[in-house]
Amino acid sequence: MEALLNTGSTIDEGRLAKGGNKYSEDYKTECAVCWVCAEDFAALGCPEKVKVTSRDGVHSVAVSTKVTESVKSGHVFIPRSIWANVVVEPSTFSTGSPLYKGSPVSVEPTDDVVMDAEEIVLKLYMGEE
């Protein structure tokens, strides 16, 4: 499914991040999640997890799914976090801030493991296996 990715803070994401708990299981539970509407969730086959892939197909991340009426069909939301940063459109359009709203992504069911924040940093940004 093609979708537009929106990211932003949630109350618990902010509380956990500001509290220094970015490597906690609570932070992973709050942020390693893709919010989808019921219609899109059904169209995807009601998966427990999805793989969200950047427009260029180079970067992807596995996250849990959350069904909500807070997003419209064709849109997904991932709380502002390292999981969202993996697939956010990197261009800053000379603003110094990437496109956190409306990044084109593809979303598909997956059985991939949802990595924790430290695993993502080590694997994707430090090149460790």
Contacts in CASP RR format, 6 or more apart in sequence:
PFRMAT RR
TARGET T0000
AUTHOR 0000-0000-0000
METHOD contacts of the structure
MODEL  1
MEALLNTGSTIDEGRLAKGGNKYSEDYKTECAVCWVCAEDFAALGCPEKV
KVTSRDGVHSVAVSTKVTESVKSGHVFIPRSIWANVVVEPSTFSTGSPLY
KGSPVSVEPTDDVVMDAEEIVLKLYMGEE
1 40 0 8 1.000
1 43 0 8 1.000
1 44 0 8 1.000
1 74 0 8 1.000
1 106 0 8 1.000
1 107 0 8 1.000
1 108 0 8 1.000
2 74 0 8 1.000
2 104 0 8 1.000
2 105 0 8 1.000
2 106 0 8 1.000
2 107 0 8 1.000
3 40 0 8 1.000
3 74 0 8 1.000
3 75 0 8 1.000
3 76 0 8 1.000
3 104 0 8 1.000
3 105 0 8 1.000
3 106 0 8 1.000
3 107 0 8 1.000
4 74 0 8 1.000
4 75 0 8 1.000
4 76 0 8 1.000
4 102 0 8 1.000
4 103 0 8 1.000
4 104 0 8 1.000
4 105 0 8 1.000
5 52 0 8 1.000
5 75 0 8 1.000
5 76 0 8 1.000
5 77 0 8 1.000
5 78 0 8 1.000
5 84 0 8 1.000
5 87 0 8 1.000
5 88 0 8 1.000
5 102 0 8 1.000
5 103 0 8 1.000
5 104 0 8 1.000
5 105 0 8 1.000
6 71 0 8 1.000
6 75 0 8 1.000
6 76 0 8 1.000
6 77 0 8 1.000
6 100 0 8 1.000
6 101 0 8 1.000
6 102 0 8 1.000
7 77 0 8 1.000
7 78 0 8 1.000
7 79 0 8 1.000
7 80 0 8 1.000
7 81 0 8 1.000
7 84 0 8 1.000
7 88 0 8 1.000
7 100 0 8 1.000
7 101 0 8 1.000
8 77 0 8 1.000
8 79 0 8 1.000
8 80 0 8 1.000
8 84 0 8 1.000
8 100 0 8 1.000
9 79 0 8 1.000
9 80 0 8 1.000
10 30 0 8 1.000
10 79 0 8 1.000
12 26 0 8 1.000
12 30 0 8 1.000
13 27 0 8 1.000
13 30 0 8 1.000
13 31 0 8 1.000
13 79 0 8 1.000
13 80 0 8 1.000
13 81 0 8 1.000
16 22 0 8 1.000
16 24 0 8 1.000
16 26 0 8 1.000
16 27 0 8 1.000
16 30 0 8 1.000
16 31 0 8 1.000
17 27 0 8 1.000
17 81 0 8 1.000
21 27 0 8 1.000
22 81 0 8 1.000
22 82 0 8 1.000
22 117 0 8 1.000
23 116 0 8 1.000
23 117 0 8 1.000
23 118 0 8 1.000
25 116 0 8 1.000
27 81 0 8 1.000
27 117 0 8 1.000
28 114 0 8 1.000
28 116 0 8 1.000
28 117 0 8 1.000
29 64 0 8 1.000
30 79 0 8 1.000
31 78 0 8 1.000
31 79 0 8 1.000
31 80 0 8 1.000
31 81 0 8 1.000
31 82 0 8 1.000
31 83 0 8 1.000
31 84 0 8 1.000
31 117 0 8 1.000
32 63 0 8 1.000
32 64 0 8 1.000
32 81 0 8 1.000
32 83 0 8 1.000
32 114 0 8 1.000
32 115 0 8 1.000
32 116 0 8 1.000
33 63 0 8 1.000
33 64 0 8 1.000
33 65 0 8 1.000
33 66 0 8 1.000
33 78 0 8 1.000
33 79 0 8 1.000
33 83 0 8 1.000
34 50 0 8 1.000
34 52 0 8 1.000
34 63 0 8 1.000
34 64 0 8 1.000
34 65 0 8 1.000
34 66 0 8 1.000
34 76 0 8 1.000
34 77 0 8 1.000
34 78 0 8 1.000
34 107 0 8 1.000
35 65 0 8 1.000
35 66 0 8 1.000
35 67 0 8 1.000
35 68 0 8 1.000
35 70 0 8 1.000
35 71 0 8 1.000
35 76 0 8 1.000
35 77 0 8 1.000
35 78 0 8 1.000
36 44 0 8 1.000
36 50 0 8 1.000
36 65 0 8 1.000
36 66 0 8 1.000
36 67 0 8 1.000
36 68 0 8 1.000
36 71 0 8 1.000
36 76 0 8 1.000
36 107 0 8 1.000
37 67 0 8 1.000
37 68 0 8 1.000
37 69 0 8 1.000
37 71 0 8 1.000
37 72 0 8 1.000
37 73 0 8 1.000
37 74 0 8 1.000
37 75 0 8 1.000
38 67 0 8 1.000
38 69 0 8 1.000
39 73 0 8 1.000
40 73 0 8 1.000
40 74 0 8 1.000
40 76 0 8 1.000
40 107 0 8 1.000
41 47 0 8 1.000
41 65 0 8 1.000
41 67 0 8 1.000
44 50 0 8 1.000
44 65 0 8 1.000
44 107 0 8 1.000
44 108 0 8 1.000
44 109 0 8 1.000
45 109 0 8 1.000
47 65 0 8 1.000
47 109 0 8 1.000
47 110 0 8 1.000
48 64 0 8 1.000
48 65 0 8 1.000
49 62 0 8 1.000
49 63 0 8 1.000
49 64 0 8 1.000
49 65 0 8 1.000
49 109 0 8 1.000
49 110 0 8 1.000
49 111 0 8 1.000
49 112 0 8 1.000
49 114 0 8 1.000
50 62 0 8 1.000
50 63 0 8 1.000
50 65 0 8 1.000
50 107 0 8 1.000
50 108 0 8 1.000
50 109 0 8 1.000
50 110 0 8 1.000
51 60 0 8 1.000
51 61 0 8 1.000
51 62 0 8 1.000
51 107 0 8 1.000
51 108 0 8 1.000
51 109 0 8 1.000
51 110 0 8 1.000
51 112 0 8 1.000
52 60 0 8 1.000
52 61 0 8 1.000
52 63 0 8 1.000
52 76 0 8 1.000
52 78 0 8 1.000
52 87 0 8 1.000
52 105 0 8 1.000
52 106 0 8 1.000
52 107 0 8 1.000
53 59 0 8 1.000
53 60 0 8 1.000
53 87 0 8 1.000
53 105 0 8 1.000
53 106 0 8 1.000
53 107 0 8 1.000
53 108 0 8 1.000
54 60 0 8 1.000
54 86 0 8 1.000
54 87 0 8 1.000
54 88 0 8 1.000
54 89 0 8 1.000
54 103 0 8 1.000
54 105 0 8 1.000
55 89 0 8 1.000
55 103 0 8 1.000
55 104 0 8 1.000
55 105 0 8 1.000
57 106 0 8 1.000
59 86 0 8 1.000
59 87 0 8 1.000
59 124 0 8 1.000
60 86 0 8 1.000
60 87 0 8 1.000
61 83 0 8 1.000
61 86 0 8 1.000
61 87 0 8 1.000
61 115 0 8 1.000
61 120 0 8 1.000
62 110 0 8 1.000
62 112 0 8 1.000
62 113 0 8 1.000
62 114 0 8 1.000
62 115 0 8 1.000
63 78 0 8 1.000
63 83 0 8 1.000
63 114 0 8 1.000
64 114 0 8 1.000
70 77 0 8 1.000
71 77 0 8 1.000
75 102 0 8 1.000
76 105 0 8 1.000
76 107 0 8 1.000
78 84 0 8 1.000
78 87 0 8 1.000
80 100 0 8 1.000
81 117 0 8 1.000
82 117 0 8 1.000
82 120 0 8 1.000
82 121 0 8 1.000
83 117 0 8 1.000
83 120 0 8 1.000
84 100 0 8 1.000
86 120 0 8 1.000
86 124 0 8 1.000
87 103 0 8 1.000
87 105 0 8 1.000
88 98 0 8 1.000
88 99 0 8 1.000
88 100 0 8 1.000
88 103 0 8 1.000
89 98 0 8 1.000
89 99 0 8 1.000
89 102 0 8 1.000
89 103 0 8 1.000
89 104 0 8 1.000
90 98 0 8 1.000
91 98 0 8 1.000
91 99 0 8 1.000
92 98 0 8 1.000
92 99 0 8 1.000
93 99 0 8 1.000
115 123 0 8 1.000
122 128 0 8 1.000
123 129 0 8 1.000
END
